[in-house]
């Protein structure tokens, strides 16, 4: 395994390395902008409590109040998150105002989505999510073209940020649209596969953008955005074939404030696990960039090809032209990356950096997935009277947790690094995707409301 650092061409913006994501370089004390941000969020929470407090129970009010210092703290850690919160929030409020027809934010008519230009083509939830899908695909292409054009790489970052904004606005507006459809229909948009796939795409891309800035490299964008583009394909297929974009009332089991905590924490775990897998793939590509023998590339190709196909095999019980074509294109992409491994490897960060990103992503994901599992057990006790019932979804969540717990244990206790860690992270995505989708497709249980 080569430990040499990449050339200067692999890090086209070294001067931009910054844990804080801005000109501070390193995080210091809070400044006046943090105070303004806190006041802005505080006033928003106060307004929501004053105007809509009657519709919230005590737990939901506590979640809202706790969200303010949490967002301020995260905004202090990473400045671009503040811009995302404010920008996406203002756009979502503008969309809500358009729905109201100027009659006040507490009013609105869902039918205006078909008659108001900005809602119809830009700011309704479905329009924003479709823009998100298009921007993510364009960003993927731009990142790969970025291996020969710095301008294209820069465009990849910009398009990814635009897609994150569009997806965030789409989720926020969808939340309001549910309430416009009826008082018993509105809910936080994390209740079905369509909504959580949008959340998954946004979270995965957002974490990647953090590491892109932190390590001053855009070379990983094409790898990570492959997963996000796969999500886009699933979303489009799911919308067209299952009409999944339609907002539906919650099933009784999901009418709980626990969902507002459990699901987002869960998908931070899923998103970072997916990111770590693609970084592991990049690690293997770089490690074999000077390899002449194709025999050593066979395991990488097979694992990559399976990953291209596995999440989408769960979309239908029968073979379909759509997914056969998708698998073929995915396998060709993996093969092309391995065929061009030498020039790609030269542009990727050093093996040490890739290993570090992989470790950090899994560590963050494991922490959130652990919290999500605990919250899920508490929710189960509240809904079904028992913390654990060995439901298939629960069992596979435990398998995912044990897999990454073992990965972290081997790293911290036994010094797991390099090739083995990368293969393990890549294989871990197979386990995670089955827990995410395969259980819903092939197994039935208490979580059957999430089935395809």
N, C-alpha and C positions, 0 to 999 in steps of 0.2 A: 504494500500500500504506500503510495507516494504521499509524502507530507509537505511537498513543496507548495509555496504560495502561488496563486494565480498572478498573471501579469497585470499591468495597470489597465489593460483593456477590459479586464473582467470586472473592474470596479470603476465605472465611469464617473462616479460622483462621490469619491472617498470623503471629500470635505463635508458631505451632507450627513455623515454618520452622527446620529443623535438619539439617545434613549428617549428624549422628550419629544422628538419629532419637530422641533423648531430651533430657533437660533440660540436658545439657552445652552445647547449642548448637553449639559447635565442638569438634572432636576434640582432646583434650588428652593428657596422659600416661596410661598405663595405671593403673588403680586396683585396689583389692583385689578388686573383682568380676571383673576380668579374670584375676587370679591364681586365684581360685576356679574360674572357668570353665575355665582351662587345666588345673588339677588334676583337675577332673571328667572332662574329655575324656581326659587322660592316663591316669587310672585305668581308664576304659572301654577304651582301646586296649590297656593292659597286660593287662586281663582277657581280651580277645579273643585276644591273642597267646598267653596262657597256656593258655586252654581250647581254642582252635581253630587254634593255630599249625601243627599237623600238617597241616591241610588247605590251607595257604597256601604258595605258593612265595616266593622271595626278593623278587620284584618286588611281589607283593601285600602283603607285610609292609612294604616301603618305602612303598607308596601309603598304607597305614593310618597309618604313623608320620608321614608328611608331611601327612596330613589334619588332624592335631591343631594344629600351629602355623598352618596355613592357615585353619582355622575360627576360631581365636583371633584372628588378624589381621582377618578379615572381621567378626567380632563386635565388635572394637574400632572398626572403621570405621562399622558400623551396628548399634546395640544390639538392635533387634528381631530380628535374625538369631540372636542368642544364645538368646533366648526360644523361637524356632522350633525350634532344634536340641535344646534341653533338653526342651521340651514334647512335640514329636513323637517324640523318642527314648524318653521315658518311656512314652508311650502305646503305642509299638510294642513296647517290652519287656513291658508289661502284656499285650498281645495274645499275645506269644510265651509268656509264663507261663500264660495261659489255655489255649493249645494244649498245654502240658506237663502240665496237670492237677495241678499242684503237685509234679511229679516232677523239677524242675530244668530250667533253660533249655536244656540240651543234649538234652532229650527232647521228644517231642511226637507228637500224632496229628492228622493233617489232617482226619479225620472229625469232630473236635470242632467244626469250623466250622458244622456243621448241627445241633448239639445244644446248644451253649453260647449263651445268649441274647445276650451282649455281642458275641461273635464273629459270630453269625448276622446281627445287625441293625446293628452299628456298627463293629467293629474288624477283621473279616476284610478281606483286601485288596479284594475285590470290593465289600463293603458300604461301606468307606471311600471307594473311588473313586466309587461311585454317590452317596454323600453329597457328595463334591466336585463332581460334575456338577450336582446340585440346587442347591447353595449358589452356584455360579458363575452359574447362570441367575437365581436370586433377586437376587444382587448386581448383575447387569446391569440388571434392572428397577429396583432401588432407586436405582442411580446416575442413571438417566434421570428417575425421579420426583424425584430430588434437585434437579433444575433448578427445581422449584417448592416443594420442602420440604427445608430443611436437615437435619431429622431423618432423612429417607429417605437423603440423601447420606451421613450418618454411618453408617446401617445398611449402606449399600453397602460402605463400608470394612470394617466388622466382618464382614460375610458373606464378603467376599473373603479376609480373613485366615483365617476358619474353613475356607474351601474349600482354601486353601493347606495348612493343617494336615492336613485330611482327605486330600488328595492325597499329601502327604509320608508320612503314616502308612501309607497304602495301598501305596505303593511299598516302604517298609521291611518291612512285613509280608509283602508278596508275595515278597520276597527269601527270607524264612524259609520260607514255604509251599513254595517250590520245593524246598528241601532236605528238607522233610518228605515230599514226594512220592517222593523217591529221591535217592541220592547223586550220580547222574549228571544230575539234572534241575535242581537248584538253581543259580541264577546271578543276577548283578546284573540288576535288572529294567529293562534298557535295550536289549533284544535284538530287539524286533519293533515294528511300527507301533503296536500298542495301548499298549505300555509307554512308548514315546517320545512318544506323544501326551499321555499323562498328565504326563510330564516337561515337555513343551513348555508345557502349560497352567499348571503350577506355576511354572515359570521366568518366563514372560511376566507372570503376575500378580504375582510377587514383585518383579520389576524395576519394574513399574508402581507398586506400593506404596511402593517407595523414592522414586521421583520424586514421588509424591503427597505424601509427607511433606517431601521436600526443597524442593518449590516451593509447599507449602501450598495445594494446590488439589485438590478432588475432581471438578472439572468434566470432567476427561479420562477418568474411570472408565468412563462409558458407552461411549466410543469404543473404548478398549482392550479392555474386556470383551466387545465384539462379536466380536472374534477368538477369545477364549477360549470364548465360548458356541458359536461355530462348531465348535471342537474338541470340545466336549461333544456336539454333534449327531453328529459323525463317530464319536466313541467309542461312543455308544449304538447307532448303526446298525451299526457294525463288530462290536459284541458280539452283537447280535441276529441279524444275517444271516450272520456268519462264525464265531460262537462264539469270538471272538478273545480273550476274557478268560481262556480256559483256558491254564494254564502248560504250555509245551511244552519238550522238551529242546533244547539248543542245537545248531545245525548245526556241523559241524567247523570251519568258517572263523571262527566266533564264539567258539570256546573259547580265548580269549586274554585276558591281562591288559590288552592295549592297549585293549580295548573299554571298560574302566572309566574311561579317560582321554579317548579320542577322542569317544565319543558325548555325554557331558555337555558337553564343551567345544563341540561342534558345535551342541547345542541351546540353549546360552546365546546363541550367534550367531543362530540362527533366532528365538528368543524376542525378543531385542532388535531384530532387523530388523522383526519383526511389530509391535512396539510403536512403532517409529519411523514405520512406514507409517500407523498409526492416528493418531499425532500429526500426521503430514502431512495426513491427511484433516481433522482438527480445524482445522489451520492454514488450509486452503482454505475451510472452512465459515466461519471467523471473518473471513477476508479478504473473502469475498463476502456477509457478513452484511447489508451495506447496499446490495448490488447489486439493482437493480430488474429489469434485463434477464435473462431466463431463458436466453438464448443462451450467456452466459458460464458457466452452471452445467452445460451439457450434457457437457463433458469430465469434470467431476467425477462426474456421475451415471453416465456410461458406465463409467468406471474403477472406481467403487465397486460397480456392479452386476456387473461381470466378476469382481471380487475376491470377491463373495459366492458366485459360482457356480464359479469355477475349481478350488479345492481339492477340491470334491465331485464334479465331473465325472469325477475320476479314480477314484471309488469304484465305478463300474460301466461295463462296456463298452457297455451299452445304456441308453437313456433309461428312467428309472423315475419313477413318480408321486412317490416320496419326494423325489428331487432336483429335479424340476420344481417341486414345491410349495415346496421350500426356496429355490430361486432366486427364485420369485415373491415370497415373504415378504421375502427379503433385499433385492430391488429396491425393494419398498414401504418398507422401513425406511430405505434410503438416500434415497429420494424424500422421505420424511417429515422426515428430518433437514435436507435442503436446503430444504424448504418452511418449516420452523421455524427457519431459519438466523439470523434476527434476534435472537430471545430467547436462543437457544443461544449465539450469538456474544458477547452481552453478558456471559454467565457464564464464558466461557472465559478463560484467562490471556491476557496480552498476546502479540502476535505475536512479540516478542523472546524471551519465555519459551518459547513453543512451538518456535521455531526452535532454541533452545538445547537443549531436551530431545531434539529430533529428532537434533541433532548428537551429543550425548553418547551416546544409545542406539546410533547407528550406529558410533561410535568404539569403544564397549565390545564390541559384537557383532563388529566387524571384527577386533579383537584376538583374541578367543576363536576366531573362525572361522579365523583364520590359524593359531593353535596347533593347532586340530583338523585342519586340512588337512595340516600337517606331521606330526602324529601318525598321520594316516591313511596318509601315504606310508611312514612307518616300519613301520606295521602291514602294509601291502601287501608291503613287502620281506621281512618276516618270514614272511608267509603264502604269498605267491605268487612270491617271488624277484625282484621288480622294484618300484622305487619308484613307477612310473607306467606305466600300460598303456593310457591313453586309454579306459578303461571309461566307459560313458555316465554313471554316477554321478560318477566322477572329473571328467569333462569339464564337467558341469553345475555341480559344486562350484567348478571354476575360473571358470566364467562368473559365478557368484554373487560370488566373491571379486573378480574384475575389476570388476564393476558397482559394488560398494561402495568399492573402491579408487579408482575414477574419481570417485565422489561425494566422497570425502574429499579427493582431490587438487584437484578443482575448488573445494572450499570453502577449503582452506588456501592454495592458490596463486592462485586466481582470484576468491576472495571470493564463492563461490556462496552465495546466501541466498534466503529468501523463497519465492515461488511456484514457481520452477523446482526448487528443492531439495525442496519438498513433493511436487510431481508425481513427481519422480524417486524419492523414498522410497516413494511409494505404488505406482508401477510396479515398483519393486524387489521388492515382495512377490509380484508375478506371477512373476517369475523365480525367486525363492526357493521358492515353493510348487510350481513345476514341478520344481525340483531335488529337493524333498522328496518329492513324491508322483507327479508326472507321469512321471518317469523310471521309477519302479517299475511304473507302469501300462502305459506304451507302449513302453519299451525294455528289452531284456534284456542281461545282462552278468554280471560277476563278483559284483555285488551283488544278484542275483536272489532271494536269500533274504529280501529285504525287500519282495517284491512283494505286491500286494493279491490 
